[in-house]
Amino acid sequence: MDPSTAAAYDKPVPRYTSYPTAAQFDASVGPAEHAAWLAGLGGRPATLYLHVPFCRELCFYCACHTGAMRQPATLDAYAAALVTELEAVAAAARDVTVAAVQWGGGTPSQLGPRRLIDIGRRIPILFDVRPGREMSMEVDPRYCDRALVDAMAMLGVTRASLGVQDFDIGVQKAINRLQSPEVTAAAIDRMRAGGIGHINVDLVFGLPGQTVESLSRTLDQAIALAPDRFAVFAYAHVPWMKRRQAVIDERTLPGAPVRAAMAELVSQRIEGAGYVKVGLDHYARPDDALARAVAERRLRRSFQGYVADETPWVIGVGASAISSLPQGFSQNAVATADYLAAVQRGAFATARGIAWSDSDRLRGDIISALMCHFDVDLAEVCERHGAAVPPLLAEVPRLQALIDDGMARLDGTHLLVTERGRPVVRSVCAAFDRHYTGAEGRHARGI
């Protein structure tokens, strides 16, 4: 991507892990709506997502809902609240089948083996868990000992996602995350020996002090770990949302042309190592479920990234957790104290959300197809939603500029994101986003 194009598209734009995005959530959805929506699942399969908003220490780059926590009493109270909420979900969503379980955060392992096992053992008691389901867990390799691996194996964890971000010592110091390749490799070996057969590695480009050359070295070291999947995200500098990022000197952040070169390098190196590109920022081995989902056009985009789950429904449990249900999105209170207080009162902790309109469902399917497969048959989607293509196109005037720039091509009713446009697919999606304004201070940059 040439510098002028990179600069033109380096504007705030959503990541489109959902549509409408979380920026549109409001207090119109509360505990009563959430309970009714859970009841409306009617026995359909859903993914169970458990959010643990704690880490051993904070990384400056992180924009997740998490905080440093080591106090046993708080960890005990949070683990108990997760069990209480799981019990309330099971009572509301009768006969729901759990198709997959995801532990996210933060760092779920910060709860420690005993608490994890106490929570995990309740899941098959409360829910009909599908045989052969995947259970994934996010893990900090720096704090992954044998006791944790044994607990993960006892829970039935099948996939672990390891945060790496970058192996360059200068970058690590800038983001407050010191983690050597040797420590990371040892954690992977420990988990594989413990029977956790699938490993994901997360990297980030666009970090402070990072260069194309240093990123290249990190890619060499990460590829040598031979994970099943990579997730390589562009750093989102949003200090107005996450105050911890304010300690990062913006002058040390790579500019848009360098970030574009980094994105190209990532694709070249990881695909060159035999991985399949999955959507915008994931990579998987050809025999991995995620790669098969791409080939079979079953790939889905969720708040957890790209997933191969067959169900679009997600039940979120824990502080800030988001549920995706047939009627819309609902989100728990973000602050841990507010979440704990609500659960201890015997109520759902739902604080906000959004009910889908017919337009949201139509546009959401288009955006999902673009984010997952870089093309969409507008006629097919419109027919499914009882709509017509001409009125839809009349409502998306920003699309023509993207076509004129060579970022997208419209052949009849088939919309294709070109190879040149794939790095800015989020901007193509934004053309269909009726809520998007492009305002500064609301979303991460587009490059």
Disulfide bonds with the S-S distance in Angstrom:
none
